[in-house]
Amino acid sequence: MVDADGDGVTQCFDCDDTNSAIYPGNIEICDGIDNNCDGNIDEGFDQDGDGFTTCQGDCDDSDASINPNATEICDGIDNNCDGNIDEGFDQD
């Protein structure tokens, strides 16, 4: 049994045996990686249920209508989290 990354979990059970920070039973952190090998990424960090976490670019994780895939609307809010407010609506 080989444990290539030295995290104490052999490659038969480790979903990434090249990274010692990724192994079954590890604590999930908000980093865009499945740290605990359960098949989910950043579970528990999406507070509004829109499929995006703050580490995945959600600039308001308390409002599901605001996320990186949202359509920008003219409302004084950065709906698509690109750093611009109401882009495309200023006609002059």
PDB file of N, CA, C and O in Angstrom:
ATOM      1  N   MET A   1       0.846  -1.179   0.000  1.00  0.00           N
ATOM      2  CA  MET A   1       0.000   0.000   0.000  1.00  0.00           C
ATOM      3  C   MET A   1       0.890   1.241   0.000  1.00  0.00           C
ATOM      4  O   MET A   1       1.804   1.367   0.816  1.00  0.00           O
ATOM      5  N   VAL A   2       0.610   2.146  -0.922  1.00  0.00           N
ATOM      6  CA  VAL A   2       1.425   3.339  -1.106  1.00  0.00           C
ATOM      7  C   VAL A   2       0.678   4.574  -0.612  1.00  0.00           C
ATOM      8  O   VAL A   2      -0.509   4.749  -0.885  1.00  0.00           O
ATOM      9  N   ASP A   3       1.394   5.424   0.118  1.00  0.00           N
ATOM     10  CA  ASP A   3       0.894   6.729   0.547  1.00  0.00           C
ATOM     11  C   ASP A   3       1.869   7.770   0.005  1.00  0.00           C
ATOM     12  O   ASP A   3       2.767   8.224   0.715  1.00  0.00           O
ATOM     13  N   ALA A   4       1.683   8.140  -1.255  1.00  0.00           N
ATOM     14  CA  ALA A   4       2.644   8.995  -1.952  1.00  0.00           C
ATOM     15  C   ALA A   4       2.799  10.382  -1.345  1.00  0.00           C
ATOM     16  O   ALA A   4       3.882  10.963  -1.411  1.00  0.00           O
ATOM     17  N   ASP A   5       1.729  10.927  -0.751  1.00  0.00           N
ATOM     18  CA  ASP A   5       1.825  12.285  -0.213  1.00  0.00           C
ATOM     19  C   ASP A   5       2.057  12.337   1.294  1.00  0.00           C
ATOM     20  O   ASP A   5       2.197  13.420   1.862  1.00  0.00           O
ATOM     21  N   GLY A   6       2.099  11.174   1.946  1.00  0.00           N
ATOM     22  CA  GLY A   6       2.431  11.119   3.363  1.00  0.00           C
ATOM     23  C   GLY A   6       1.374  11.645   4.307  1.00  0.00           C
ATOM     24  O   GLY A   6       1.687  12.050   5.427  1.00  0.00           O
ATOM     25  N   ASP A   7       0.117  11.647   3.869  1.00  0.00           N
ATOM     26  CA  ASP A   7      -0.945  12.155   4.731  1.00  0.00           C
ATOM     27  C   ASP A   7      -1.576  11.086   5.615  1.00  0.00           C
ATOM     28  O   ASP A   7      -2.507  11.367   6.370  1.00  0.00           O
ATOM     29  N   GLY A   8      -1.071   9.866   5.519  1.00  0.00           N
ATOM     30  CA  GLY A   8      -1.586   8.783   6.350  1.00  0.00           C
ATOM     31  C   GLY A   8      -2.695   7.976   5.716  1.00  0.00           C
ATOM     32  O   GLY A   8      -3.229   7.057   6.338  1.00  0.00           O
ATOM     33  N   VAL A   9      -3.052   8.312   4.472  1.00  0.00           N
ATOM     34  CA  VAL A   9      -4.103   7.594   3.749  1.00  0.00           C
ATOM     35  C   VAL A   9      -3.493   7.040   2.466  1.00  0.00           C
ATOM     36  O   VAL A   9      -2.897   7.783   1.687  1.00  0.00           O
ATOM     37  N   THR A  10      -3.640   5.764   2.252  1.00  0.00           N
ATOM     38  CA  THR A  10      -3.063   5.144   1.063  1.00  0.00           C
ATOM     39  C   THR A  10      -3.827   5.546  -0.190  1.00  0.00           C
ATOM     40  O   THR A  10      -4.981   5.969  -0.128  1.00  0.00           O
ATOM     41  N   GLN A  11      -3.153   5.403  -1.336  1.00  0.00           N
ATOM     42  CA  GLN A  11      -3.747   5.831  -2.587  1.00  0.00           C
ATOM     43  C   GLN A  11      -5.028   5.087  -2.928  1.00  0.00           C
ATOM     44  O   GLN A  11      -5.802   5.569  -3.755  1.00  0.00           O
ATOM     45  N   CYS A  12      -5.278   3.948  -2.331  1.00  0.00           N
ATOM     46  CA  CYS A  12      -6.527   3.225  -2.575  1.00  0.00           C
ATOM     47  C   CYS A  12      -7.741   3.993  -2.037  1.00  0.00           C
ATOM     48  O   CYS A  12      -8.854   3.840  -2.541  1.00  0.00           O
ATOM     49  N   PHE A  13      -7.518   4.806  -1.026  1.00  0.00           N
ATOM     50  CA  PHE A  13      -8.618   5.527  -0.371  1.00  0.00           C
ATOM     51  C   PHE A  13      -8.513   7.043  -0.514  1.00  0.00           C
ATOM     52  O   PHE A  13      -9.495   7.751  -0.293  1.00  0.00           O
ATOM     53  N   ASP A  14      -7.351   7.545  -0.876  1.00  0.00           N
ATOM     54  CA  ASP A  14      -7.102   8.985  -0.986  1.00  0.00           C
ATOM     55  C   ASP A  14      -7.509   9.446  -2.383  1.00  0.00           C
ATOM     56  O   ASP A  14      -7.040   8.887  -3.375  1.00  0.00           O
ATOM     57  N   CYS A  15      -8.370  10.453  -2.475  1.00  0.00           N
ATOM     58  CA  CYS A  15      -8.822  10.926  -3.795  1.00  0.00           C
ATOM     59  C   CYS A  15      -7.764  11.756  -4.518  1.00  0.00           C
ATOM     60  O   CYS A  15      -7.889  12.002  -5.718  1.00  0.00           O
ATOM     61  N   ASP A  16      -6.724  12.190  -3.804  1.00  0.00           N
ATOM     62  CA  ASP A  16      -5.605  12.906  -4.432  1.00  0.00           C
ATOM     63  C   ASP A  16      -4.339  12.580  -3.643  1.00  0.00           C
ATOM     64  O   ASP A  16      -3.992  13.281  -2.692  1.00  0.00           O
ATOM     65  N   ASP A  17      -3.666  11.529  -4.039  1.00  0.00           N
ATOM     66  CA  ASP A  17      -2.485  11.080  -3.303  1.00  0.00           C
ATOM     67  C   ASP A  17      -1.228  11.855  -3.692  1.00  0.00           C
ATOM     68  O   ASP A  17      -0.111  11.427  -3.401  1.00  0.00           O
ATOM     69  N   THR A  18      -1.417  12.993  -4.348  1.00  0.00           N
ATOM     70  CA  THR A  18      -0.289  13.880  -4.637  1.00  0.00           C
ATOM     71  C   THR A  18      -0.325  15.130  -3.769  1.00  0.00           C
ATOM     72  O   THR A  18       0.592  15.949  -3.824  1.00  0.00           O
ATOM     73  N   ASN A  19      -1.375  15.283  -2.967  1.00  0.00           N
ATOM     74  CA  ASN A  19      -1.541  16.475  -2.134  1.00  0.00           C
ATOM     75  C   ASN A  19      -1.884  16.049  -0.714  1.00  0.00           C
ATOM     76  O   ASN A  19      -2.950  15.478  -0.485  1.00  0.00           O
ATOM     77  N   SER A  20      -1.014  16.311   0.230  1.00  0.00           N
ATOM     78  CA  SER A  20      -1.227  15.864   1.604  1.00  0.00           C
ATOM     79  C   SER A  20      -2.323  16.637   2.325  1.00  0.00           C
ATOM     80  O   SER A  20      -2.703  16.256   3.432  1.00  0.00           O
ATOM     81  N   ALA A  21      -2.844  17.712   1.734  1.00  0.00           N
ATOM     82  CA  ALA A  21      -3.935  18.482   2.332  1.00  0.00           C
ATOM     83  C   ALA A  21      -5.305  17.972   1.895  1.00  0.00           C
ATOM     84  O   ALA A  21      -6.331  18.519   2.299  1.00  0.00           O
ATOM     85  N   ILE A  22      -5.324  16.921   1.067  1.00  0.00           N
ATOM     86  CA  ILE A  22      -6.574  16.349   0.573  1.00  0.00           C
ATOM     87  C   ILE A  22      -6.611  14.873   0.928  1.00  0.00           C
ATOM     88  O   ILE A  22      -5.793  14.084   0.454  1.00  0.00           O
ATOM     89  N   TYR A  23      -7.583  14.507   1.780  1.00  0.00           N
ATOM     90  CA  TYR A  23      -7.738  13.114   2.193  1.00  0.00           C
ATOM     91  C   TYR A  23      -9.081  12.921   2.887  1.00  0.00           C
ATOM     92  O   TYR A  23      -9.632  13.879   3.427  1.00  0.00           O
ATOM     93  N   PRO A  24      -9.620  11.699   2.883  1.00  0.00           N
ATOM     94  CA  PRO A  24     -10.890  11.436   3.561  1.00  0.00           C
ATOM     95  C   PRO A  24     -10.799  11.789   5.047  1.00  0.00           C
ATOM     96  O   PRO A  24      -9.844  11.423   5.732  1.00  0.00           O
ATOM     97  N   GLY A  25     -11.812  12.506   5.524  1.00  0.00           N
ATOM     98  CA  GLY A  25     -11.859  12.883   6.929  1.00  0.00           C
ATOM     99  C   GLY A  25     -11.238  14.231   7.230  1.00  0.00           C
ATOM    100  O   GLY A  25     -11.333  14.716   8.357  1.00  0.00           O
ATOM    101  N   ASN A  26     -10.602  14.849   6.240  1.00  0.00           N
ATOM    102  CA  ASN A  26     -10.016  16.167   6.450  1.00  0.00           C
ATOM    103  C   ASN A  26     -11.127  17.202   6.628  1.00  0.00           C
ATOM    104  O   ASN A  26     -12.262  16.967   6.214  1.00  0.00           O
ATOM    105  N   ILE A  27     -10.819  18.311   7.222  1.00  0.00           N
ATOM    106  CA  ILE A  27     -11.777  19.402   7.383  1.00  0.00           C
ATOM    107  C   ILE A  27     -11.894  20.151   6.061  1.00  0.00           C
ATOM    108  O   ILE A  27     -10.887  20.509   5.451  1.00  0.00           O
ATOM    109  N   GLU A  28     -13.128  20.384   5.623  1.00  0.00           N
ATOM    110  CA  GLU A  28     -13.368  21.129   4.388  1.00  0.00           C
ATOM    111  C   GLU A  28     -13.111  22.611   4.656  1.00  0.00           C
ATOM    112  O   GLU A  28     -13.583  23.164   5.650  1.00  0.00           O
ATOM    113  N   ILE A  29     -12.355  23.246   3.755  1.00  0.00           N
ATOM    114  CA  ILE A  29     -12.142  24.683   3.829  1.00  0.00           C
ATOM    115  C   ILE A  29     -12.609  25.310   2.526  1.00  0.00           C
ATOM    116  O   ILE A  29     -12.717  24.618   1.513  1.00  0.00           O
ATOM    117  N   CYS A  30     -12.883  26.589   2.533  1.00  0.00           N
ATOM    118  CA  CYS A  30     -13.381  27.294   1.360  1.00  0.00           C
ATOM    119  C   CYS A  30     -12.209  27.654   0.450  1.00  0.00           C
ATOM    120  O   CYS A  30     -11.592  28.710   0.594  1.00  0.00           O
ATOM    121  N   ASP A  31     -11.912  26.745  -0.497  1.00  0.00           N
ATOM    122  CA  ASP A  31     -10.767  26.952  -1.377  1.00  0.00           C
ATOM    123  C   ASP A  31     -10.973  26.398  -2.788  1.00  0.00           C
ATOM    124  O   ASP A  31     -10.032  26.365  -3.581  1.00  0.00           O
ATOM    125  N   GLY A  32     -12.193  25.964  -3.109  1.00  0.00           N
ATOM    126  CA  GLY A  32     -12.458  25.427  -4.442  1.00  0.00           C
ATOM    127  C   GLY A  32     -11.962  24.015  -4.658  1.00  0.00           C
ATOM    128  O   GLY A  32     -11.895  23.543  -5.793  1.00  0.00           O
ATOM    129  N   ILE A  33     -11.605  23.322  -3.553  1.00  0.00           N
ATOM    130  CA  ILE A  33     -11.068  21.955  -3.631  1.00  0.00           C
ATOM    131  C   ILE A  33     -11.899  21.048  -2.719  1.00  0.00           C
ATOM    132  O   ILE A  33     -12.406  21.493  -1.690  1.00  0.00           O
ATOM    133  N   ASP A  34     -12.032  19.791  -3.099  1.00  0.00           N
ATOM    134  CA  ASP A  34     -12.694  18.792  -2.251  1.00  0.00           C
ATOM    135  C   ASP A  34     -11.677  18.280  -1.233  1.00  0.00           C
ATOM    136  O   ASP A  34     -11.063  17.236  -1.451  1.00  0.00           O
ATOM    137  N   ASN A  35     -11.492  18.991  -0.139  1.00  0.00           N
ATOM    138  CA  ASN A  35     -10.462  18.665   0.850  1.00  0.00           C
ATOM    139  C   ASN A  35     -10.696  17.344   1.563  1.00  0.00           C
ATOM    140  O   ASN A  35      -9.737  16.706   1.997  1.00  0.00           O
ATOM    141  N   ASN A  36     -11.956  16.914   1.695  1.00  0.00           N
ATOM    142  CA  ASN A  36     -12.257  15.716   2.471  1.00  0.00           C
ATOM    143  C   ASN A  36     -12.679  14.512   1.627  1.00  0.00           C
ATOM    144  O   ASN A  36     -13.176  13.520   2.160  1.00  0.00           O
ATOM    145  N   CYS A  37     -12.482  14.603   0.323  1.00  0.00           N
ATOM    146  CA  CYS A  37     -12.712  13.469  -0.588  1.00  0.00           C
ATOM    147  C   CYS A  37     -14.129  12.898  -0.548  1.00  0.00           C
ATOM    148  O   CYS A  37     -14.315  11.696  -0.737  1.00  0.00           O
ATOM    149  N   ASP A  38     -15.128  13.744  -0.303  1.00  0.00           N
ATOM    150  CA  ASP A  38     -16.494  13.233  -0.280  1.00  0.00           C
ATOM    151  C   ASP A  38     -17.243  13.502  -1.579  1.00  0.00           C
ATOM    152  O   ASP A  38     -18.435  13.212  -1.681  1.00  0.00           O
ATOM    153  N   GLY A  39     -16.544  14.057  -2.576  1.00  0.00           N
ATOM    154  CA  GLY A  39     -17.160  14.326  -3.868  1.00  0.00           C
ATOM    155  C   GLY A  39     -17.800  15.696  -3.974  1.00  0.00           C
ATOM    156  O   GLY A  39     -18.323  16.050  -5.031  1.00  0.00           O
ATOM    157  N   ASN A  40     -17.772  16.473  -2.904  1.00  0.00           N
ATOM    158  CA  ASN A  40     -18.340  17.820  -2.906  1.00  0.00           C
ATOM    159  C   ASN A  40     -17.239  18.845  -2.672  1.00  0.00           C
ATOM    160  O   ASN A  40     -16.281  18.589  -1.944  1.00  0.00           O
ATOM    161  N   ILE A  41     -17.387  19.992  -3.289  1.00  0.00           N
ATOM    162  CA  ILE A  41     -16.401  21.063  -3.144  1.00  0.00           C
ATOM    163  C   ILE A  41     -16.984  22.171  -2.282  1.00  0.00           C
ATOM    164  O   ILE A  41     -18.067  22.684  -2.562  1.00  0.00           O
ATOM    165  N   ASP A  42     -16.256  22.535  -1.232  1.00  0.00           N
ATOM    166  CA  ASP A  42     -16.606  23.653  -0.354  1.00  0.00           C
ATOM    167  C   ASP A  42     -17.998  23.529   0.266  1.00  0.00           C
ATOM    168  O   ASP A  42     -18.670  24.535   0.495  1.00  0.00           O
ATOM    169  N   GLU A  43     -18.430  22.289   0.540  1.00  0.00           N
ATOM    170  CA  GLU A  43     -19.752  22.115   1.140  1.00  0.00           C
ATOM    171  C   GLU A  43     -19.805  22.819   2.505  1.00  0.00           C
ATOM    172  O   GLU A  43     -18.849  22.793   3.279  1.00  0.00           O
ATOM    173  N   GLY A  44     -20.940  23.437   2.763  1.00  0.00           N
ATOM    174  CA  GLY A  44     -21.135  24.155   4.012  1.00  0.00           C
ATOM    175  C   GLY A  44     -20.761  25.624   3.936  1.00  0.00           C
ATOM    176  O   GLY A  44     -20.983  26.364   4.893  1.00  0.00           O
ATOM    177  N   PHE A  45     -20.194  26.064   2.810  1.00  0.00           N
ATOM    178  CA  PHE A  45     -19.775  27.457   2.683  1.00  0.00           C
ATOM    179  C   PHE A  45     -20.701  28.297   1.812  1.00  0.00           C
ATOM    180  O   PHE A  45     -20.560  29.520   1.792  1.00  0.00           O
ATOM    181  N   ASP A  46     -21.638  27.693   1.097  1.00  0.00           N
ATOM    182  CA  ASP A  46     -22.584  28.435   0.272  1.00  0.00           C
ATOM    183  C   ASP A  46     -23.785  28.786   1.140  1.00  0.00           C
ATOM    184  O   ASP A  46     -24.696  27.974   1.295  1.00  0.00           O
ATOM    185  N   GLN A  47     -23.793  29.975   1.698  1.00  0.00           N
ATOM    186  CA  GLN A  47     -24.818  30.368   2.664  1.00  0.00           C
ATOM    187  C   GLN A  47     -26.174  30.671   2.038  1.00  0.00           C
ATOM    188  O   GLN A  47     -27.194  30.546   2.717  1.00  0.00           O
ATOM    189  N   ASP A  48     -26.221  31.067   0.763  1.00  0.00           N
ATOM    190  CA  ASP A  48     -27.499  31.421   0.153  1.00  0.00           C
ATOM    191  C   ASP A  48     -28.012  30.376  -0.841  1.00  0.00           C
ATOM    192  O   ASP A  48     -29.080  30.555  -1.426  1.00  0.00           O
ATOM    193  N   GLY A  49     -27.264  29.293  -1.037  1.00  0.00           N
ATOM    194  CA  GLY A  49     -27.739  28.189  -1.876  1.00  0.00           C
ATOM    195  C   GLY A  49     -27.725  28.454  -3.370  1.00  0.00           C
ATOM    196  O   GLY A  49     -28.428  27.773  -4.117  1.00  0.00           O
ATOM    197  N   ASP A  50     -26.936  29.435  -3.829  1.00  0.00           N
ATOM    198  CA  ASP A  50     -26.912  29.735  -5.258  1.00  0.00           C
ATOM    199  C   ASP A  50     -25.854  28.953  -6.019  1.00  0.00           C
ATOM    200  O   ASP A  50     -25.705  29.127  -7.228  1.00  0.00           O
ATOM    201  N   GLY A  51     -25.120  28.094  -5.325  1.00  0.00           N
ATOM    202  CA  GLY A  51     -24.102  27.280  -5.973  1.00  0.00           C
ATOM    203  C   GLY A  51     -22.723  27.906  -5.985  1.00  0.00           C
ATOM    204  O   GLY A  51     -21.790  27.326  -6.541  1.00  0.00           O
ATOM    205  N   PHE A  52     -22.572  29.073  -5.388  1.00  0.00           N
ATOM    206  CA  PHE A  52     -21.287  29.763  -5.324  1.00  0.00           C
ATOM    207  C   PHE A  52     -20.951  30.117  -3.882  1.00  0.00           C
ATOM    208  O   PHE A  52     -21.825  30.508  -3.109  1.00  0.00           O
ATOM    209  N   THR A  53     -19.690  29.977  -3.532  1.00  0.00           N
ATOM    210  CA  THR A  53     -19.203  30.391  -2.223  1.00  0.00           C
ATOM    211  C   THR A  53     -18.412  31.682  -2.379  1.00  0.00           C
ATOM    212  O   THR A  53     -18.116  32.103  -3.497  1.00  0.00           O
ATOM    213  N   THR A  54     -18.076  32.301  -1.270  1.00  0.00           N
ATOM    214  CA  THR A  54     -17.278  33.524  -1.357  1.00  0.00           C
ATOM    215  C   THR A  54     -15.917  33.238  -1.984  1.00  0.00           C
ATOM    216  O   THR A  54     -15.375  34.090  -2.688  1.00  0.00           O
ATOM    217  N   CYS A  55     -15.362  32.065  -1.741  1.00  0.00           N
ATOM    218  CA  CYS A  55     -14.068  31.753  -2.345  1.00  0.00           C
ATOM    219  C   CYS A  55     -14.199  31.413  -3.826  1.00  0.00           C
ATOM    220  O   CYS A  55     -13.192  31.304  -4.527  1.00  0.00           O
ATOM    221  N   GLN A  56     -15.422  31.245  -4.305  1.00  0.00           N
ATOM    222  CA  GLN A  56     -15.665  31.026  -5.729  1.00  0.00           C
ATOM    223  C   GLN A  56     -16.176  32.292  -6.403  1.00  0.00           C
ATOM    224  O   GLN A  56     -16.661  32.243  -7.534  1.00  0.00           O
ATOM    225  N   GLY A  57     -16.070  33.431  -5.714  1.00  0.00           N
ATOM    226  CA  GLY A  57     -16.426  34.699  -6.322  1.00  0.00           C
ATOM    227  C   GLY A  57     -17.785  35.263  -5.989  1.00  0.00           C
ATOM    228  O   GLY A  57     -18.175  36.278  -6.567  1.00  0.00           O
ATOM    229  N   ASP A  58     -18.536  34.640  -5.068  1.00  0.00           N
ATOM    230  CA  ASP A  58     -19.837  35.182  -4.669  1.00  0.00           C
ATOM    231  C   ASP A  58     -19.600  36.402  -3.788  1.00  0.00           C
ATOM    232  O   ASP A  58     -19.083  36.278  -2.678  1.00  0.00           O
ATOM    233  N   CYS A  59     -19.975  37.579  -4.280  1.00  0.00           N
ATOM    234  CA  CYS A  59     -19.705  38.819  -3.549  1.00  0.00           C
ATOM    235  C   CYS A  59     -20.779  39.141  -2.516  1.00  0.00           C
ATOM    236  O   CYS A  59     -20.607  40.075  -1.732  1.00  0.00           O
ATOM    237  N   ASP A  60     -21.884  38.394  -2.491  1.00  0.00           N
ATOM    238  CA  ASP A  60     -22.918  38.560  -1.466  1.00  0.00           C
ATOM    239  C   ASP A  60     -23.543  37.196  -1.207  1.00  0.00           C
ATOM    240  O   ASP A  60     -24.532  36.829  -1.842  1.00  0.00           O
ATOM    241  N   ASP A  61     -22.969  36.456  -0.284  1.00  0.00           N
ATOM    242  CA  ASP A  61     -23.424  35.091  -0.014  1.00  0.00           C
ATOM    243  C   ASP A  61     -24.657  35.047   0.890  1.00  0.00           C
ATOM    244  O   ASP A  61     -24.977  34.006   1.463  1.00  0.00           O
ATOM    245  N   SER A  62     -25.342  36.176   1.012  1.00  0.00           N
ATOM    246  CA  SER A  62     -26.606  36.192   1.745  1.00  0.00           C
ATOM    247  C   SER A  62     -27.779  36.408   0.791  1.00  0.00           C
ATOM    248  O   SER A  62     -28.931  36.422   1.223  1.00  0.00           O
ATOM    249  N   ASP A  63     -27.497  36.576  -0.502  1.00  0.00           N
ATOM    250  CA  ASP A  63     -28.529  36.828  -1.504  1.00  0.00           C
ATOM    251  C   ASP A  63     -28.265  35.933  -2.716  1.00  0.00           C
ATOM    252  O   ASP A  63     -27.282  36.127  -3.431  1.00  0.00           O
ATOM    253  N   ALA A  64     -29.138  34.957  -2.944  1.00  0.00           N
ATOM    254  CA  ALA A  64     -28.945  33.987  -4.021  1.00  0.00           C
ATOM    255  C   ALA A  64     -29.027  34.616  -5.410  1.00  0.00           C
ATOM    256  O   ALA A  64     -28.530  34.030  -6.372  1.00  0.00           O
ATOM    257  N   SER A  65     -29.636  35.788  -5.538  1.00  0.00           N
ATOM    258  CA  SER A  65     -29.741  36.414  -6.856  1.00  0.00           C
ATOM    259  C   SER A  65     -28.459  37.153  -7.246  1.00  0.00           C
ATOM    260  O   SER A  65     -28.334  37.630  -8.374  1.00  0.00           O
ATOM    261  N   ILE A  66     -27.506  37.249  -6.311  1.00  0.00           N
ATOM    262  CA  ILE A  66     -26.225  37.896  -6.584  1.00  0.00           C
ATOM    263  C   ILE A  66     -25.134  36.834  -6.559  1.00  0.00           C
ATOM    264  O   ILE A  66     -24.843  36.247  -5.516  1.00  0.00           O
ATOM    265  N   ASN A  67     -24.531  36.594  -7.726  1.00  0.00           N
ATOM    266  CA  ASN A  67     -23.468  35.587  -7.854  1.00  0.00           C
ATOM    267  C   ASN A  67     -22.767  35.776  -9.199  1.00  0.00           C
ATOM    268  O   ASN A  67     -23.270  36.514 -10.046  1.00  0.00           O
ATOM    269  N   PRO A  68     -21.636  35.138  -9.416  1.00  0.00           N
ATOM    270  CA  PRO A  68     -20.887  35.336 -10.668  1.00  0.00           C
ATOM    271  C   PRO A  68     -21.644  34.989 -11.953  1.00  0.00           C
ATOM    272  O   PRO A  68     -21.273  35.485 -13.017  1.00  0.00           O
ATOM    273  N   ASN A  69     -22.679  34.166 -11.896  1.00  0.00           N
ATOM    274  CA  ASN A  69     -23.459  33.819 -13.090  1.00  0.00           C
ATOM    275  C   ASN A  69     -24.720  34.650 -13.253  1.00  0.00           C
ATOM    276  O   ASN A  69     -25.460  34.460 -14.219  1.00  0.00           O
ATOM    277  N   ALA A  70     -24.980  35.564 -12.333  1.00  0.00           N
ATOM    278  CA  ALA A  70     -26.195  36.376 -12.390  1.00  0.00           C
ATOM    279  C   ALA A  70     -26.138  37.361 -13.553  1.00  0.00           C
ATOM    280  O   ALA A  70     -25.059  37.770 -13.982  1.00  0.00           O
ATOM    281  N   THR A  71     -27.289  37.729 -14.046  1.00  0.00           N
ATOM    282  CA  THR A  71     -27.400  38.749 -15.083  1.00  0.00           C
ATOM    283  C   THR A  71     -27.418  40.117 -14.410  1.00  0.00           C
ATOM    284  O   THR A  71     -28.146  40.335 -13.441  1.00  0.00           O
ATOM    285  N   GLU A  72     -26.620  41.019 -14.926  1.00  0.00           N
ATOM    286  CA  GLU A  72     -26.588  42.375 -14.371  1.00  0.00           C
ATOM    287  C   GLU A  72     -27.891  43.089 -14.703  1.00  0.00           C
ATOM    288  O   GLU A  72     -28.324  43.091 -15.855  1.00  0.00           O
ATOM    289  N   ILE A  73     -28.511  43.689 -13.705  1.00  0.00           N
ATOM    290  CA  ILE A  73     -29.716  44.490 -13.916  1.00  0.00           C
ATOM    291  C   ILE A  73     -29.455  45.893 -13.369  1.00  0.00           C
ATOM    292  O   ILE A  73     -28.548  46.084 -12.559  1.00  0.00           O
ATOM    293  N   CYS A  74     -30.230  46.853 -13.798  1.00  0.00           N
ATOM    294  CA  CYS A  74     -30.044  48.246 -13.398  1.00  0.00           C
ATOM    295  C   CYS A  74     -30.716  48.478 -12.044  1.00  0.00           C
ATOM    296  O   CYS A  74     -31.892  48.833 -11.968  1.00  0.00           O
ATOM    297  N   ASP A  75     -29.938  48.269 -10.978  1.00  0.00           N
ATOM    298  CA  ASP A  75     -30.504  48.391  -9.631  1.00  0.00           C
ATOM    299  C   ASP A  75     -29.522  48.932  -8.595  1.00  0.00           C
ATOM    300  O   ASP A  75     -29.811  48.916  -7.398  1.00  0.00           O
ATOM    301  N   GLY A  76     -28.374  49.408  -9.044  1.00  0.00           N
ATOM    302  CA  GLY A  76     -27.390  49.951  -8.115  1.00  0.00           C
ATOM    303  C   GLY A  76     -26.594  48.904  -7.367  1.00  0.00           C
ATOM    304  O   GLY A  76     -25.936  49.221  -6.376  1.00  0.00           O
ATOM    305  N   ILE A  77     -26.639  47.653  -7.825  1.00  0.00           N
ATOM    306  CA  ILE A  77     -25.955  46.529  -7.178  1.00  0.00           C
ATOM    307  C   ILE A  77     -25.084  45.812  -8.203  1.00  0.00           C
ATOM    308  O   ILE A  77     -25.444  45.731  -9.377  1.00  0.00           O
ATOM    309  N   ASP A  78     -23.962  45.300  -7.772  1.00  0.00           N
ATOM    310  CA  ASP A  78     -23.109  44.472  -8.635  1.00  0.00           C
ATOM    311  C   ASP A  78     -23.673  43.055  -8.624  1.00  0.00           C
ATOM    312  O   ASP A  78     -23.206  42.214  -7.856  1.00  0.00           O
ATOM    313  N   ASN A  79     -24.660  42.781  -9.455  1.00  0.00           N
ATOM    314  CA  ASN A  79     -25.368  41.493  -9.463  1.00  0.00           C
ATOM    315  C   ASN A  79     -24.497  40.322  -9.863  1.00  0.00           C
ATOM    316  O   ASN A  79     -24.694  39.216  -9.360  1.00  0.00           O
ATOM    317  N   ASN A  80     -23.526  40.536 -10.767  1.00  0.00           N
ATOM    318  CA  ASN A  80     -22.717  39.430 -11.279  1.00  0.00           C
ATOM    319  C   ASN A  80     -21.314  39.374 -10.673  1.00  0.00           C
ATOM    320  O   ASN A  80     -20.455  38.635 -11.155  1.00  0.00           O
ATOM    321  N   CYS A  81     -21.086  40.150  -9.624  1.00  0.00           N
ATOM    322  CA  CYS A  81     -19.842  40.075  -8.835  1.00  0.00           C
ATOM    323  C   CYS A  81     -18.577  40.303  -9.661  1.00  0.00           C
ATOM    324  O   CYS A  81     -17.537  39.706  -9.385  1.00  0.00           O
ATOM    325  N   ASP A  82     -18.666  41.165 -10.671  1.00  0.00           N
ATOM    326  CA  ASP A  82     -17.471  41.435 -11.478  1.00  0.00           C
ATOM    327  C   ASP A  82     -16.765  42.734 -11.074  1.00  0.00           C
ATOM    328  O   ASP A  82     -15.792  43.142 -11.707  1.00  0.00           O
ATOM    329  N   GLY A  83     -17.264  43.375 -10.017  1.00  0.00           N
ATOM    330  CA  GLY A  83     -16.651  44.603  -9.545  1.00  0.00           C
ATOM    331  C   GLY A  83     -17.232  45.861 -10.157  1.00  0.00           C
ATOM    332  O   GLY A  83     -16.811  46.968  -9.821  1.00  0.00           O
ATOM    333  N   ASN A  84     -18.199  45.703 -11.056  1.00  0.00           N
ATOM    334  CA  ASN A  84     -18.848  46.844 -11.705  1.00  0.00           C
ATOM    335  C   ASN A  84     -20.331  46.858 -11.370  1.00  0.00           C
ATOM    336  O   ASN A  84     -20.972  45.808 -11.309  1.00  0.00           O
ATOM    337  N   ILE A  85     -20.872  48.050 -11.154  1.00  0.00           N
ATOM    338  CA  ILE A  85     -22.293  48.194 -10.830  1.00  0.00           C
ATOM    339  C   ILE A  85     -23.036  48.697 -12.060  1.00  0.00           C
ATOM    340  O   ILE A  85     -22.666  49.707 -12.658  1.00  0.00           O
ATOM    341  N   ASP A  86     -24.083  47.982 -12.422  1.00  0.00           N
ATOM    342  CA  ASP A  86     -24.983  48.354 -13.515  1.00  0.00           C
ATOM    343  C   ASP A  86     -24.271  48.588 -14.852  1.00  0.00           C
ATOM    344  O   ASP A  86     -24.677  49.451 -15.630  1.00  0.00           O
ATOM    345  N   GLU A  87     -23.201  47.815 -15.117  1.00  0.00           N
ATOM    346  CA  GLU A  87     -22.515  47.986 -16.401  1.00  0.00           C
ATOM    347  C   GLU A  87     -23.459  47.630 -17.553  1.00  0.00           C
ATOM    348  O   GLU A  87     -24.250  46.690 -17.481  1.00  0.00           O
ATOM    349  N   GLY A  88     -23.336  48.425 -18.613  1.00  0.00           N
ATOM    350  CA  GLY A  88     -24.175  48.207 -19.793  1.00  0.00           C
ATOM    351  C   GLY A  88     -25.456  49.020 -19.798  1.00  0.00           C
ATOM    352  O   GLY A  88     -26.187  49.000 -20.788  1.00  0.00           O
ATOM    353  N   PHE A  89     -25.748  49.735 -18.719  1.00  0.00           N
ATOM    354  CA  PHE A  89     -26.985  50.503 -18.659  1.00  0.00           C
ATOM    355  C   PHE A  89     -26.793  52.002 -18.837  1.00  0.00           C
ATOM    356  O   PHE A  89     -27.775  52.718 -19.034  1.00  0.00           O
ATOM    357  N   ASP A  90     -25.584  52.493 -18.777  1.00  0.00           N
ATOM    358  CA  ASP A  90     -25.309  53.918 -18.976  1.00  0.00           C
ATOM    359  C   ASP A  90     -25.207  54.179 -20.473  1.00  0.00           C
ATOM    360  O   ASP A  90     -24.229  53.784 -21.109  1.00  0.00           O
ATOM    361  N   GLN A  91     -26.200  54.835 -21.031  1.00  0.00           N
ATOM    362  CA  GLN A  91     -26.267  55.031 -22.472  1.00  0.00           C
ATOM    363  C   GLN A  91     -25.604  56.317 -22.952  1.00  0.00           C
ATOM    364  O   GLN A  91     -25.556  56.563 -24.157  1.00  0.00           O
ATOM    365  N   ASP A  92     -25.091  57.145 -22.042  1.00  0.00           N
ATOM    366  CA  ASP A  92     -24.429  58.358 -22.492  1.00  0.00           C
ATOM    367  C   ASP A  92     -22.991  58.246 -22.195  1.00  0.00           C
ATOM    368  O   ASP A  92     -22.227  59.165 -22.491  1.00  0.00           O
TER     369      ASP A  92
END
